[in-house]
Amino acid sequence: MLSKITLLIGLIISTGAHAAATTTVVPEPESMSLIVIGLGLIGVIVFRKK
């Protein structure tokens, strides 16, 4: 039983260390502009419906 708990704790620690070591993905400027334009259009549509 103790070995299973130790294995589980080790797995959690190694997963956390791996997650901390990964690099974050930065979106391209074109993607960010499309997101902003899309949210703006959604805002305009919602504003016009009110």
TIMI-2910 file (N, C-alpha, C, CB; in pm, 1 decimal, decimal comma, always signed):
<rs>
+----------+----------+----------+----------+----------+----------+----------+----------+----------+----------+----------+----------+------+
!      n_x !      n_y !      n_z !     ca_x !     ca_y !     ca_z !      c_x !      c_y !      c_z !     cb_x !     cb_y !     cb_z ! resn !
+----------+----------+----------+----------+----------+----------+----------+----------+----------+----------+----------+----------+------+
!    +83,5 !   -119,4 !     +0,0 !     +0,0 !     +0,0 !     +0,0 !    +87,6 !   +125,2 !     +0,0 !    -94,8 !     +0,1 !   +121,9 !  Met !
!   +192,7 !   +122,9 !    +81,8 !   +280,8 !   +239,1 !    +90,0 !   +353,0 !   +262,6 !    -42,1 !   +382,4 !   +221,2 !   +202,9 !  Leu !
!   +388,8 !   +155,8 !   -111,4 !   +458,4 !   +172,4 !   -239,5 !   +365,6 !   +235,0 !   -343,4 !   +511,3 !    +36,7 !   -290,4 !  Ser !
!   +235,8 !   +204,1 !   -339,1 !   +141,1 !   +264,0 !   -432,6 !   +126,0 !   +413,2 !   -405,5 !     +4,7 !   +194,2 !   -423,4 !  Lys !
!   +122,7 !   +450,4 !   -279,7 !   +111,2 !   +592,2 !   -243,9 !   +237,8 !   +666,0 !   -284,7 !    +85,3 !   +609,0 !    -91,8 !  Ile !
!   +352,7 !   +605,6 !   -260,8 !   +478,7 !   +667,8 !   -299,1 !   +486,9 !   +684,5 !   -450,2 !   +596,9 !   +585,0 !   -248,5 !  Thr !
!   +442,0 !   +584,0 !   -523,5 !   +441,8 !   +591,4 !   -668,9 !   +349,3 !   +702,8 !   -716,7 !   +399,5 !   +457,0 !   -729,4 !  Leu !
!   +232,6 !   +714,5 !   -654,9 !   +137,4 !   +818,3 !   -692,7 !   +194,2 !   +956,8 !   -664,7 !     +5,1 !   +799,4 !   -618,0 !  Leu !
!   +256,3 !   +975,7 !   -550,5 !   +315,3 !  +1105,1 !   -515,4 !   +430,0 !  +1138,9 !   -610,9 !   +365,7 !  +1104,1 !   -368,8 !  Ile !
!   +510,9 !  +1039,3 !   -643,0 !   +619,8 !  +1061,4 !   -737,5 !   +569,1 !  +1099,6 !   -874,4 !   +705,7 !   +938,5 !   -747,9 !  Gly !
!   +460,0 !  +1037,2 !   -915,7 !   +400,7 !  +1068,9 !  -1045,4 !   +348,3 !  +1211,5 !  -1046,9 !   +287,9 !   +970,7 !  -1078,7 !  Leu !
!   +285,0 !  +1252,7 !   -940,1 !   +232,0 !  +1389,5 !   -931,7 !   +346,0 !  +1490,7 !   -933,5 !   +146,6 !  +1407,5 !   -803,9 !  Ile !
!   +452,1 !  +1463,3 !   -860,9 !   +565,6 !  +1555,3 !   -856,3 !   +633,4 !  +1563,6 !   -992,5 !   +666,7 !  +1511,0 !   -749,3 !  Ile !
!   +653,1 !  +1449,7 !  -1057,8 !   +720,2 !  +1452,7 !  -1188,2 !   +633,2 !  +1519,7 !  -1293,2 !   +756,2 !  +1311,0 !  -1233,3 !  Ser !
!   +502,1 !  +1502,7 !  -1284,5 !   +412,7 !  +1569,2 !  -1379,0 !   +416,7 !  +1720,1 !  -1358,3 !   +268,6 !  +1516,8 !  -1363,8 !  Thr !
!   +419,2 !  +1763,7 !  -1234,3 !   +428,0 !  +1907,2 !  -1204,5 !   +558,8 !  +1966,7 !  -1251,6 !   +412,1 !  +1931,3 !  -1055,8 !  Gly !
!   +668,1 !  +1893,5 !  -1235,6 !   +798,3 !  +1942,6 !  -1280,2 !   +802,1 !  +1950,7 !  -1432,0 !   +911,6 !  +1851,8 !  -1228,4 !  Ala !
!   +740,5 !  +1853,3 !  -1497,4 !   +737,7 !  +1855,4 !  -1644,0 !   +652,3 !  +1971,8 !  -1693,8 !   +683,5 !  +1721,6 !  -1699,4 !  His !
!   +542,5 !  +1999,1 !  -1627,8 !   +455,5 !  +2108,8 !  -1669,3 !   +525,0 !  +2243,0 !  -1650,3 !   +323,8 !  +2105,7 !  -1590,6 !  Ala !
!   +607,4 !  +2254,1 !  -1546,1 !   +677,5 !  +2379,6 !  -1521,2 !   +789,9 !  +2400,7 !  -1622,1 !   +733,3 !  +2382,1 !  -1379,0 !  Ala !
!   +843,4 !  +2292,6 !  -1678,3 !   +955,7 !  +2303,2 !  -1770,8 !   +911,4 !  +2327,3 !  -1914,4 !  +1039,3 !  +2178,5 !  -1764,2 !  Ala !
!   +783,6 !  +2310,1 !  -1943,5 !   +738,5 !  +2328,7 !  -2081,7 !   +730,1 !  +2477,1 !  -2114,3 !   +601,4 !  +2260,8 !  -2104,6 !  Thr !
!   +749,5 !  +2509,6 !  -2240,5 !   +741,1 !  +2648,9 !  -2283,0 !   +597,7 !  +2683,1 !  -2318,5 !   +834,2 !  +2675,9 !  -2402,6 !  Thr !
!   +563,9 !  +2808,0 !  -2299,5 !   +429,0 !  +2851,8 !  -2333,8 !   +426,1 !  +2896,1 !  -2479,8 !   +382,4 !  +2967,1 !  -2240,2 !  Thr !
!   +313,8 !  +2876,4 !  -2543,1 !   +298,4 !  +2913,4 !  -2682,8 !   +243,3 !  +3055,1 !  -2689,5 !   +205,4 !  +2813,5 !  -2757,7 !  Val !
!   +313,9 !  +3139,7 !  -2762,4 !   +270,1 !  +3278,2 !  -2779,2 !   +202,0 !  +3288,9 !  -2914,8 !   +390,5 !  +3379,0 !  -2767,6 !  Val !
!    +76,4 !  +3334,1 !  -2917,4 !     +6,1 !  +3344,0 !  -3045,1 !    +69,7 !  +3448,6 !  -3137,4 !   -140,7 !  +3378,3 !  -3021,3 !  Pro !
!    +58,6 !  +3426,4 !  -3265,4 !   +110,1 !  +3521,2 !  -3364,8 !    +24,4 !  +3648,1 !  -3362,3 !   +111,0 !  +3457,6 !  -3508,0 !  Glu !
!    +81,2 !  +3760,7 !  -3403,1 !     +2,5 !  +3884,9 !  -3404,5 !   -122,4 !  +3875,6 !  -3492,2 !    +88,8 !  +3999,8 !  -3452,7 !  Pro !
!   -112,5 !  +3800,2 !  -3602,9 !   -229,4 !  +3786,0 !  -3690,5 !   -342,9 !  +3714,4 !  -3617,8 !   -191,8 !  +3709,2 !  -3818,8 !  Glu !
!   -307,4 !  +3612,7 !  -3539,2 !   -409,3 !  +3538,7 !  -3464,0 !   -474,0 !  +3628,5 !  -3359,6 !   -347,7 !  +3414,5 !  -3396,5 !  Ser !
!   -391,5 !  +3706,7 !  -3291,8 !   -446,1 !  +3795,7 !  -3189,4 !   -537,6 !  +3900,1 !  -3252,2 !   -332,9 !  +3864,3 !  -3111,6 !  Met !
!   -500,5 !  +3952,7 !  -3369,0 !   -586,5 !  +4053,6 !  -3433,2 !   -719,1 !  +3991,3 !  -3477,3 !   -514,4 !  +4117,1 !  -3555,1 !  Ser !
!   -715,6 !  +3866,9 !  -3525,1 !   -840,6 !  +3800,4 !  -3562,5 !   -929,6 !  +3776,8 !  -3440,7 !   -811,1 !  +3667,3 !  -3632,3 !  Leu !
!   -868,0 !  +3743,1 !  -3328,7 !   -945,5 !  +3723,5 !  -3205,4 !  -1010,9 !  +3854,9 !  -3162,8 !   -854,8 !  +3669,1 !  -3091,6 !  Ile !
!   -934,1 !  +3962,6 !  -3166,6 !   -987,1 !  +4093,5 !  -3126,6 !  -1098,8 !  +4137,7 !  -3220,4 !   -874,9 !  +4199,0 !  -3124,8 !  Val !
!  -1079,5 !  +4118,8 !  -3352,0 !  -1183,6 !  +4155,7 !  -3448,5 !  -1309,5 !  +4072,4 !  -3426,2 !  -1132,6 !  +4137,2 !  -3592,9 !  Ile !
!  -1292,3 !  +3942,1 !  -3401,2 !  -1406,9 !  +3855,2 !  -3376,6 !  -1483,6 !  +3895,1 !  -3251,9 !  -1361,7 !  +3711,9 !  -3364,7 !  Gly !
!  -1410,9 !  +3924,4 !  -3145,0 !  -1478,2 !  +3968,0 !  -3022,2 !  -1547,8 !  +4101,7 !  -3042,3 !  -1377,9 !  +3978,1 !  -2906,8 !  Leu !
!  -1486,1 !  +4190,1 !  -3120,5 !  -1549,4 !  +4318,5 !  -3150,4 !  -1678,7 !  +4300,5 !  -3227,6 !  -1454,4 !  +4407,1 !  -3228,9 !  Gly !
!  -1677,5 !  +4210,1 !  -3325,8 !  -1799,6 !  +4184,6 !  -3402,3 !  -1909,0 !  +4124,4 !  -3314,8 !  -1770,1 !  +4091,6 !  -3519,7 !  Leu !
!  -1871,3 !  +4035,6 !  -3226,8 !  -1969,0 !  +3978,5 !  -3134,3 !  -2027,5 !  +4088,5 !  -3045,2 !  -1903,9 !  +3867,4 !  -3047,8 !  Ile !
!  -1941,4 !  +4180,3 !  -2999,6 !  -1987,9 !  +4291,7 !  -2917,8 !  -2085,6 !  +4381,3 !  -2992,3 !  -1870,3 !  +4373,3 !  -2870,2 !  Gly !
!  -2056,3 !  +4407,4 !  -3119,6 !  -2145,3 !  +4491,4 !  -3201,7 !  -2280,7 !  +4421,9 !  -3220,0 !  -2080,4 !  +4521,4 !  -3340,9 !  Val !
!  -2277,5 !  +4293,1 !  -3247,4 !  -2403,1 !  +4218,2 !  -3267,0 !  -2487,3 !  +4219,0 !  -3140,4 !  -2373,7 !  +4073,0 !  -3309,2 !  Ile !
!  -2424,0 !  +4196,4 !  -3025,7 !  -2496,5 !  +4196,9 !  -2898,5 !  -2550,6 !  +4336,0 !  -2869,4 !  -2405,4 !  +4149,7 !  -2783,3 !  Val !
!  -2471,3 !  +4440,1 !  -2896,7 !  -2514,4 !  +4577,1 !  -2869,9 !  -2633,8 !  +4615,6 !  -2957,6 !  -2398,3 !  +4674,7 !  -2892,9 !  Phe !
!  -2634,1 !  +4572,1 !  -3083,5 !  -2744,2 !  +4605,1 !  -3174,7 !  -2872,7 !  +4532,6 !  -3137,7 !  -2705,7 !  +4571,0 !  -3317,6 !  Arg !
!  -2861,6 !  +4413,0 !  -3079,4 !  -2982,2 !  +4338,5 !  -3042,8 !  -3053,2 !  +4397,3 !  -2922,9 !  -2947,7 !  +4195,3 !  -3014,7 !  Lys !
!  -2982,2 !  +4475,6 !  -2842,0 !  -3045,1 !  +4531,6 !  -2721,9 !  -3128,7 !  +4650,2 !  -2753,2 !  -2942,4 !  +4569,4 !  -2620,7 !  Lys !
+----------+----------+----------+----------+----------+----------+----------+----------+----------+----------+----------+----------+------+
</rs>
